[in-house]
Amino acid sequence: MAKQSSSDGPFSEKLRVPEALTFDDVLLRPKESRVEPDAADVSSRVSKNVEVNLPVLSAAMDTVTESELAIGMAREGGLGVLHRNMDTEEMVAEVGRIKRAHEMVISRENVVTAEPEMTIEAVDRMMQVEGVSGAPVVDEDDTVLGIISGTDIRPYLEVGEEDAVREAMTDEVITAPEDVSAREALELMYDHKIERVPVVDEDNHLVGLVTMAGILERREHENAARDEEGRLLAGVAVGPFEDERAIAADEAGADVLFIDCAHAHNLDVLDSAEAIAETVDADVVVGNVGTRAAAEAAVDFADGLKVGIGPGSICTTRVVSGAGMPQITAVTEVADVASQHDVPVIADGGIRYSGDAIKAIAAGADAVMLGSYFAGTKEAPGRVITRNGKKYKQYRGMGSVGAMNEGGGERYLKEEEEDEEFVPEGVEAATPYTGTLSSELHQLVGGMRSGMGYVGAETIPEVKERAEFVRVSAAGQTEGHPHDVMITDEAPNYSPDE
């Protein structure tokens, strides 16, 4: 009797495995084009109802995105996503900082005011602490009586420290109505040589403040990503079981909530994410996923899907757990499902170069999320370290021991127990200090626009329609990098260390 073939056993089907590809495995096929890179339109969506002018997000990591970097991202047209390793109260305050950063009219509750009977010493100290150079003077009914500035209380004006603000303030106050436009406010300030104008209602009650610095800043960032009220967009990461945190973020004004989980194709996670989506007004992006089946499980209630199982530079999920999905294949599988339901896809992780970012778009993503790319910027919260004369910034995965000890372990569905060690899925590292966020974004988006020119696509949707991939051999990968030379001057968008 013939022997049974070794390929006919009960587990032999597991050996018939599909191939999965990542960024280095493919290139975009150049095509006929009339598209000039500078004219390419890179606006896109990160969720069903939230649009951005740059298809780029910063990762929800505690060494990448806090309010300073999130403000910078939104000013440039992208979106920053606040990390989870902060308590709810701090998170609400961070969202408030983002939302206030570009308000033309600073709302009443955020205006620093003085009282007429305060002493000069007290008001001077208050302005120093609050970081302002002037303040409206109001009575107990919020009626505007005057305005006090640093120039009103200088020693050469013979105003004593114990004198009342009433004696030093300017009482002929130029005010603006509630419907004042930016142009009108600016003309008022130029005409009267002042830097701030109180905004009042019909009864002269203070309702806000317009500053020249605020208006000029808005003009400088005309491409900023804003909500319907003109405030900067804000993204917040919340845990799949953090209903109260999600509600607090929503009430604080967050535009998009990101269900922050390493494996969102967990049925308990999906149930919780759906419940959160039904509770809040903000859009809810579910992630991370990496397969067609995961997308099908979430697409009916999610406003967006975030893709990435283990591609990050400091993530060890694939080697620790043995699970994962190379990113090009993962994005393609998820996008196949999401595109049929008009649900945007975000490619999260594994992007080292601008070419990788446009490949992710070509594979079906609407936007990309990066961590290490921005961790070295001035605006990132990681601390600066110097080694061998070079500056670096701290960068760690949210699955690293350090991040887990501060609460990041929940992202990996792991809870710290007394006298028990974590099983980390990330490392702590250092990344070169790269300078300003705006400079990094300029290089990243500039490279993406260049890729759009090569495939002849004027818009992000056209990239997904027109782009074709070619497979690249190991020799082809080597050929694609500078080779057979010693680099003497590094380019701003390529480092030999990479």
C-alpha positions in Angstrom: 0.0 0.0 0.0 1.3 3.4 -0.9 2.5 5.6 2.0 0.4 8.7 2.8 2.1 11.9 1.5 3.5 14.2 4.2 1.5 17.0 2.6 -1.8 15.3 3.3 -1.8 15.5 7.1 -4.3 17.5 9.2 -2.1 20.5 9.5 -0.7 20.6 6.0 -3.1 23.3 4.9 -1.2 25.7 7.3 1.8 25.4 5.0 -0.1 26.7 2.0 0.5 30.3 3.2 -0.2 33.5 1.3 2.6 36.0 0.7 2.4 39.4 2.4 4.3 42.5 1.3 5.6 45.7 3.0 7.0 49.0 1.8 10.5 47.8 0.6 8.9 45.0 -1.4 7.2 47.3 -3.9 7.7 50.4 -6.0 5.2 52.7 -7.8 5.3 52.2 -11.5 6.0 55.6 -13.2 3.3 56.7 -15.5 2.5 59.3 -18.1 1.8 62.5 -16.3 1.1 66.2 -16.6 1.0 66.7 -12.8 3.5 69.1 -11.4 4.3 68.0 -7.8 3.8 71.5 -6.3 0.3 71.6 -7.8 -0.8 68.2 -6.3 -3.7 68.5 -3.9 -2.9 66.4 -0.7 -6.1 67.2 1.2 -7.9 64.1 2.5 -10.0 62.6 5.2 -9.1 60.9 8.5 -12.6 59.9 9.3 -16.1 60.2 7.7 -16.6 63.8 8.8 -13.1 65.2 9.5 -11.0 66.5 6.6 -7.4 67.6 6.7 -5.2 69.5 4.3 -2.2 67.2 4.8 -2.9 63.4 4.9 -0.6 63.0 7.9 -1.2 62.2 11.6 1.2 62.1 14.5 1.0 58.9 16.6 -0.6 58.7 20.0 2.6 58.0 21.9 3.9 59.7 25.0 7.2 60.7 23.4 5.5 62.0 20.3 2.2 63.8 20.7 1.1 66.2 23.4 -0.5 69.6 22.9 2.5 71.4 21.5 3.1 68.9 18.7 -0.6 68.5 18.1 -1.0 72.3 17.7 2.0 72.2 15.2 0.4 69.4 13.2 -3.0 71.2 12.9 -1.3 74.5 12.0 0.4 72.7 9.1 -2.8 71.0 8.0 -2.5 67.6 9.6 -3.8 66.1 12.8 -2.1 65.3 16.1 -3.4 62.5 18.3 -2.9 62.9 22.1 -1.6 59.8 23.9 -3.3 58.0 26.7 -0.6 58.1 29.3 -2.1 61.2 31.0 -5.1 61.3 33.4 -8.5 62.5 32.2 -8.2 66.0 33.7 -4.8 66.6 32.0 -6.2 65.2 28.7 -9.1 67.7 28.9 -6.7 70.5 29.5 -4.5 69.5 26.6 -7.5 69.4 24.2 -8.4 72.9 25.5 -4.9 74.2 24.7 -5.2 72.9 21.1 -8.6 74.4 20.6 -7.6 77.8 22.0 -4.4 78.0 20.1 -5.9 79.6 17.0 -9.1 81.2 18.3 -9.5 84.6 16.7 -11.7 85.7 19.6 -10.4 84.4 22.9 -13.5 83.4 24.8 -14.4 85.1 28.1 -13.4 82.2 30.4 -9.9 82.3 28.9 -9.4 86.0 29.0 -7.1 87.3 31.8 -8.8 90.3 33.4 -8.0 92.8 36.2 -10.2 94.5 38.8 -10.0 98.2 39.2 -9.0 98.1 42.9 -6.2 95.6 42.4 -2.7 97.0 43.2 -0.2 97.6 40.5 2.1 95.1 42.1 -0.6 92.4 42.1 -1.6 93.0 38.4 2.0 93.0 37.3 2.6 89.7 39.0 -0.6 88.3 37.5 0.4 89.2 34.0 3.8 87.6 34.4 2.3 84.4 35.7 -0.3 84.2 33.0 2.2 85.2 30.3 0.2 88.2 29.0 1.2 91.8 28.4 -2.1 93.4 29.1 -5.6 92.8 30.5 -9.1 94.3 30.3 -10.2 95.9 33.5 -13.8 94.8 34.5 -16.2 95.3 37.4 -18.2 92.6 39.2 -20.7 92.6 36.3 -18.0 92.1 33.6 -18.5 95.6 32.4 -15.4 96.8 30.7 -14.0 99.9 32.5 -10.5 100.1 30.9 -7.4 98.2 29.9 -4.1 97.8 31.7 -0.8 96.9 29.9 2.8 96.7 30.8 3.5 100.1 29.4 0.9 101.6 31.8 2.8 100.5 34.9 6.5 101.2 34.2 8.4 103.0 36.9 9.0 106.1 34.8 5.3 106.7 34.8 5.5 107.4 38.5 2.9 104.7 39.4 3.6 103.1 42.7 3.3 99.4 43.5 0.5 100.0 46.0 -1.5 102.3 43.7 -4.8 100.9 42.3 -5.2 99.7 38.7 -7.9 102.3 38.3 -5.3 105.1 38.5 -3.0 103.6 35.9 -5.4 102.0 33.4 -6.4 103.5 30.0 -10.1 104.2 30.5 -10.8 105.2 26.9 -11.1 101.7 25.7 -11.5 100.7 22.0 -13.9 97.7 21.9 -15.3 95.5 19.1 -18.7 94.0 18.7 -19.3 90.2 18.9 -19.5 89.8 15.1 -16.2 91.6 14.4 -14.2 90.1 11.5 -10.5 89.6 11.4 -10.0 92.5 8.9 -12.1 94.9 11.0 -10.3 94.0 14.2 -6.9 94.4 12.5 -7.9 97.8 11.2 -9.0 98.9 14.6 -5.7 97.9 16.1 -3.7 99.6 13.3 -5.8 102.8 13.5 -5.4 103.2 17.3 -1.9 101.7 17.6 -3.0 99.0 20.1 -2.3 95.2 20.3 -5.6 93.9 21.7 -9.3 94.8 21.5 -11.9 93.6 24.0 -15.0 92.1 22.4 -18.2 93.2 24.1 -21.9 92.7 23.9 -24.6 95.4 23.5 -24.3 96.3 27.2 -20.5 96.6 27.2 -20.1 93.3 29.0 -16.8 91.5 28.1 -17.4 88.4 25.9 -13.8 87.9 24.6 -10.6 89.4 23.4 -8.9 89.8 20.0 -5.1 90.2 19.8 -3.0 91.3 16.9 -0.6 88.3 17.5 -3.6 85.9 17.2 -4.8 87.4 13.9 -1.3 87.4 12.4 -0.7 83.8 13.5 -3.9 82.7 11.8 -2.9 84.4 8.6 0.5 82.7 8.8 -1.2 79.3 8.9 -3.9 79.6 6.3 -3.6 75.9 5.5 -4.4 74.9 9.1 -6.8 72.0 9.8 -9.8 73.6 11.5 -13.2 72.6 12.8 -16.5 74.3 11.8 -15.9 77.0 14.4 -12.4 77.8 13.0 -10.5 76.1 15.9 -7.6 73.7 15.3 -8.5 70.0 15.0 -7.7 67.7 17.9 -7.5 63.9 18.0 -7.5 61.9 21.3 -6.6 58.3 21.9 -8.9 56.5 24.4 -8.9 52.9 25.5 -11.6 50.5 24.2 -13.1 50.3 27.7 -12.7 53.9 28.8 -16.2 55.2 28.3 -15.8 58.1 30.8 -12.6 59.2 29.3 -14.1 59.1 25.8 -17.1 61.2 27.0 -14.8 63.7 28.7 -12.7 64.1 25.5 -15.8 64.5 23.4 -17.2 67.2 25.7 -13.8 68.9 25.7 -14.0 69.4 22.0 -12.0 66.5 20.5 -12.9 66.0 16.8 -11.8 62.4 16.5 -11.5 59.7 19.1 -9.1 56.9 18.3 -9.8 53.6 20.0 -6.2 52.8 21.0 -5.7 49.1 20.9 -2.9 46.9 19.4 -5.4 44.2 18.3 -8.8 45.7 17.6 -10.1 42.4 16.1 -10.9 41.4 19.7 -14.7 41.0 20.1 -14.8 42.7 23.5 -12.8 45.6 22.1 -15.2 45.9 19.1 -18.3 45.8 21.4 -16.9 48.5 23.6 -15.8 50.6 20.6 -19.3 50.4 19.1 -20.8 51.5 22.4 -18.5 54.5 22.6 -19.3 55.4 19.0 -23.0 55.5 19.9 -22.3 57.7 23.0 -20.2 60.5 21.6 -20.6 63.2 18.9 -17.0 63.0 17.8 -16.0 60.6 15.0 -14.5 57.3 16.2 -11.6 55.6 14.5 -11.1 52.0 15.4 -7.7 50.4 15.4 -5.4 48.7 15.0 -6.5 46.2 12.5 -4.6 44.4 9.8 -6.9 42.0 7.9 -10.0 41.9 5.7 -12.0 40.1 8.4 -11.1 42.7 11.1 -12.3 45.5 8.7 -15.6 43.7 8.1 -16.2 43.4 11.8 -15.8 47.1 12.4 -16.8 48.9 9.3 -20.5 49.1 10.0 -20.0 51.5 13.0 -16.5 52.9 12.7 -15.9 56.4 11.2 -12.4 55.3 10.2 -10.1 52.3 10.5 -6.4 52.4 11.6 -4.1 49.8 10.2 -0.9 48.4 11.6 -0.1 45.2 13.5 3.6 45.5 14.5 5.2 47.6 11.8 6.5 50.4 14.0 10.3 50.9 14.4 10.2 50.4 18.2 7.5 47.7 18.2 8.4 44.1 19.0 4.9 42.6 18.7 5.8 40.4 15.7 8.9 38.8 17.4 7.3 38.6 20.8 3.9 37.3 19.8 4.7 35.8 16.4 1.7 37.6 15.0 1.5 40.5 12.6 0.9 41.5 9.0 3.3 43.3 6.6 1.9 46.8 6.1 1.3 47.1 2.3 -0.8 43.9 2.4 -2.6 44.9 5.6 -3.6 48.3 4.2 -4.8 46.7 0.9 -6.9 44.1 2.7 -8.6 46.7 5.0 -9.0 49.3 2.2 -10.8 46.7 0.0 -13.5 46.5 2.6 -13.5 50.1 3.9 -13.8 51.7 0.4 -17.1 49.9 -0.2 -18.5 51.6 3.0 -16.9 55.0 2.4 -14.8 54.6 5.6 -11.3 56.3 5.5 -8.3 54.2 6.2 -5.2 55.4 8.2 -1.9 53.5 7.7 -0.1 53.5 11.1 3.5 52.6 11.4 6.5 51.3 9.4 7.0 54.5 7.4 10.6 55.6 7.2 10.7 57.7 4.1 8.2 59.9 2.2 8.2 57.2 -0.5 6.7 54.8 2.0 4.0 57.3 2.9 2.8 57.6 -0.8 3.0 53.8 -1.2 0.6 53.5 1.7 -1.8 55.9 0.0 -1.5 53.9 -3.2 -2.3 50.7 -1.3 -5.6 52.2 -0.3 -5.0 54.5 2.7 -6.4 58.0 3.0 -3.8 59.2 5.4 -0.7 58.0 7.2 0.3 58.1 10.9 3.9 58.4 12.0 5.7 58.1 15.3 9.5 57.9 15.0 9.4 60.4 12.1 8.2 63.1 14.5 9.7 61.9 17.8 12.9 63.8 17.0 11.3 67.1 16.5 11.6 70.2 18.7 7.9 70.0 19.5 7.8 66.4 20.6 7.7 65.8 24.4 10.6 63.3 24.6 13.6 64.6 26.6 16.8 65.6 24.7 19.9 63.5 25.3 23.4 64.1 24.0 25.7 61.3 23.0 29.1 61.7 21.3 28.3 65.3 20.6 25.0 64.5 18.8 21.6 65.4 20.1 18.9 62.7 20.4 15.4 62.6 21.8 13.9 59.9 23.8 11.5 57.6 21.9 9.7 54.6 23.2 6.9 52.3 22.1 3.7 52.3 24.0 4.3 48.6 24.6 7.7 49.2 26.2 8.2 48.6 29.9 8.5 52.4 30.7 5.3 53.3 28.8 3.4 50.3 30.3 4.4 51.3 33.8 2.7 54.6 33.2 -0.5 53.1 31.8 0.3 52.1 28.2 0.0 48.4 28.9 -3.8 48.6 28.5 -3.2 49.3 24.7 -1.9 45.7 24.6 -4.8 44.4 26.7 -2.4 43.9 29.6 -3.0 45.1 33.1 -0.2 45.5 35.7 -0.7 43.1 38.6 1.1 43.3 41.9 4.5 41.6 41.9 4.1 40.6 38.3 6.2 41.8 35.4 4.9 43.0 32.1 5.6 41.1 28.9 6.5 44.1 26.7 5.9 44.5 23.0 8.1 47.5 22.4 11.4 49.0 23.3 12.8 52.3 24.6 15.2 54.1 22.3 16.7 57.4 21.1 16.1 59.0 17.8 18.2 61.8 16.2 17.1 65.3 17.0 15.7 66.7 13.7 14.6 70.3 14.3 11.2 71.8 13.8 8.1 69.9 13.0 7.3 72.2 10.0 10.6 71.3 8.4 10.0 67.5 8.8 6.5 67.9 7.4 7.8 69.9 4.4 10.1 67.1 3.5 7.6 64.3 4.0 4.7 66.0 2.1 7.1 67.2 -0.6 8.2 63.7 -1.2 4.6 62.5 -1.3 3.7 65.2 -3.9 6.7 64.1 -6.0 5.3 60.5 -5.9 2.0 61.8 -7.1 3.7 63.5 -10.0 5.4 60.2 -11.0 2.0 58.4 -11.2 0.1 61.3 -12.7 -2.3 61.8 -9.8 -3.5 65.3 -8.9 -5.4 64.2 -5.8 -5.2 61.5 -3.0 -8.2 59.6 -4.5 -6.5 59.7 -7.9 -3.3 58.1 -6.4 -5.4 55.2 -5.2 -7.0 54.9 -8.7 -4.0 55.3 -10.9 -1.1 53.8 -8.9 0.3 50.4 -9.8 2.9 48.5 -7.9 5.9 46.5 -9.1 7.6 43.9 -7.0 11.3 44.6 -6.1 14.0 42.0 -5.5 16.7 42.3 -2.9 19.0 43.6 -5.5 16.4 46.1 -6.6 16.1 47.3 -3.0 19.8 47.9 -2.8 19.8 49.7 -6.1 17.1 52.0 -4.8 19.4 53.5 -2.1 22.6 55.4 -2.6 25.3 52.8 -3.3 29.0 52.5 -4.1 29.7 55.9 -2.7 30.5 57.5 0.6 27.9 60.2 1.4 29.7 63.4 2.4 26.7 65.7 2.9 23.4 64.3 4.2 20.2 65.3 2.5 17.4 66.6 4.8 15.1 63.7 3.7 17.6 60.8 3.7 20.2 59.7 6.2 22.7 56.8 5.6 22.1 55.8 9.2 18.6 54.7 8.1 
